[in-house]
Amino acid sequence: MPEIKLSGTELLHGAMMGAIIQIRALKRGGQHEWGMTDDNAWHFHIEGVLAELALAKWMGVYWSLTTFARRGDGDVGKDEVRQTGHENGRLIMHPEDLDERKYWLVTGNMGVYRIRGWMRGRDGKQDQWWEDPTDKKRFAFFVPQRELDTDDF
């Protein structure tokens, strides 16, 4: 799996954008998507953006700090990125995820990331992967890494 290391400048840009996303959530009254809690929201927003930067860097796609200006655009081009700090983590998908979009799993944190693969939304929303591994009533589709497409590597 490709490993991507972000530069200091990339880390700074990503951290700023992650903070902006968190501030927007606070301005909306602290409403977070998919059951995220206040105690981990800053972390998840910043690491999520850094994972997007890592994928964009690996793909050779320009990632702009204005990426979040238009809701509905992809995280990197038309693609979406899901990040976890767990090396063996799974790709998380939600019922409202767009069927035609590619969803990439990026693992890692603190500026070092691995691109694990991708799956289209329609293919990831299978009953066999529907679960709530934390028992916090946060059901989603959790796609194992072995099921992800890695033909691009």
C-alpha positions in Angstrom: 0.0 0.0 0.0 1.3 3.4 -0.9 2.6 5.5 2.1 2.2 9.3 1.9 4.1 11.7 4.2 2.8 15.2 4.4 5.2 18.2 4.6 5.0 20.7 7.4 3.2 23.2 5.1 0.7 20.5 4.1 0.1 19.7 7.8 -0.5 23.4 8.5 -2.9 23.8 5.6 -4.8 20.7 6.5 -5.0 21.6 10.2 -6.4 25.0 9.4 -9.1 23.6 7.1 -10.0 20.9 9.7 -10.4 23.7 12.3 -12.6 25.7 9.9 -14.8 22.7 9.4 -15.1 22.3 13.2 -15.9 26.0 13.7 -18.6 25.7 11.1 -20.1 22.8 13.1 -20.0 24.9 16.3 -21.7 27.8 14.5 -24.5 25.4 13.5 -25.0 24.6 17.2 -22.5 21.8 17.5 -24.4 19.4 15.2 -22.0 16.8 13.9 -22.6 14.2 11.2 -22.9 10.5 12.0 -22.9 10.8 15.8 -19.5 12.4 16.2 -19.1 13.8 19.8 -17.6 17.0 20.9 -14.7 15.3 22.6 -13.3 14.0 19.4 -14.6 16.3 16.7 -11.5 18.5 16.3 -9.3 15.5 15.9 -11.6 13.8 13.4 -12.0 16.9 11.3 -8.3 17.7 11.2 -7.2 14.1 10.5 -10.0 13.7 7.8 -8.7 16.7 5.9 -5.1 15.5 6.2 -6.1 12.2 4.8 -7.7 14.1 1.9 -4.5 15.9 1.3 -2.5 12.7 1.4 -4.8 11.1 -1.3 -4.6 14.2 -3.4 -0.8 14.2 -3.2 -0.7 10.5 -4.1 -3.0 11.1 -7.1 -1.2 14.1 -8.3 -4.4 16.2 -8.0 -4.3 19.8 -6.8 -6.1 20.1 -3.5 -7.3 23.7 -2.8 -8.0 25.3 0.5 -11.4 26.3 -1.0 -12.3 22.6 -1.5 -15.1 22.9 1.1 -16.7 26.0 -0.3 -19.2 24.0 -2.3 -21.2 21.3 -0.5 -21.7 18.3 -2.7 -18.3 18.3 -4.4 -16.0 15.4 -3.7 -13.2 15.5 -1.2 -10.6 15.0 -3.9 -11.9 15.6 -7.3 -15.2 13.7 -7.5 -14.0 11.1 -5.0 -14.6 10.9 -1.2 -12.1 10.0 1.5 -12.7 8.2 4.8 -9.9 8.1 7.3 -9.1 6.0 10.3 -6.1 5.9 12.6 -6.5 2.1 12.8 -4.1 0.3 10.5 -6.6 -2.5 10.0 -9.6 -0.2 10.0 -12.5 -0.6 7.6 -14.1 1.8 5.1 -17.1 3.3 6.7 -20.1 4.1 4.4 -23.5 5.5 5.1 -26.9 4.9 3.4 -26.9 8.5 2.1 -23.5 8.1 0.4 -23.7 8.5 -3.3 -23.9 5.3 -5.3 -21.6 6.4 -8.2 -18.9 8.0 -6.1 -15.6 6.3 -5.2 -14.9 6.1 -1.5 -11.3 5.8 -0.5 -10.0 4.3 2.7 -6.9 6.1 4.1 -5.3 4.9 7.3 -2.8 6.7 9.5 -2.5 9.9 11.4 -0.1 12.7 12.3 1.0 13.3 8.7 1.8 9.7 7.7 -1.0 7.9 5.7 -1.5 4.7 3.7 -3.9 4.5 0.8 -5.8 1.2 1.3 -8.1 1.1 -1.7 -11.6 2.2 -2.7 -15.1 1.1 -3.4 -18.1 2.7 -5.2 -20.9 3.7 -2.9 -23.4 1.2 -4.4 -21.0 -1.7 -3.8 -20.2 -0.8 -0.2 -23.8 -0.7 1.0 -24.3 -4.4 1.6 -26.3 -5.8 4.4 -23.4 -8.1 5.5 -21.4 -5.0 6.4 -24.2 -3.1 8.3 -23.3 -2.9 12.0 -22.6 -0.8 15.0 -19.2 -2.0 16.3 -19.2 0.6 19.2 -22.8 -0.1 20.5 -23.5 3.6 20.4 -26.4 3.5 17.9 -24.1 4.6 15.1 -24.9 2.0 12.5 -23.1 2.2 9.2 -21.6 -0.1 6.5 -18.0 -1.2 7.6 -16.3 -2.6 4.5 -13.2 -4.8 5.2 -9.9 -3.7 3.5 -9.7 -7.0 1.6 -12.8 -6.1 -0.3 -11.4 -2.7 -1.6 -10.2 -2.2 -5.1 -6.5 -1.7 -5.3 -6.0 -1.9 -9.1 -4.8 1.7 -9.2 -1.7 0.8 -7.2 
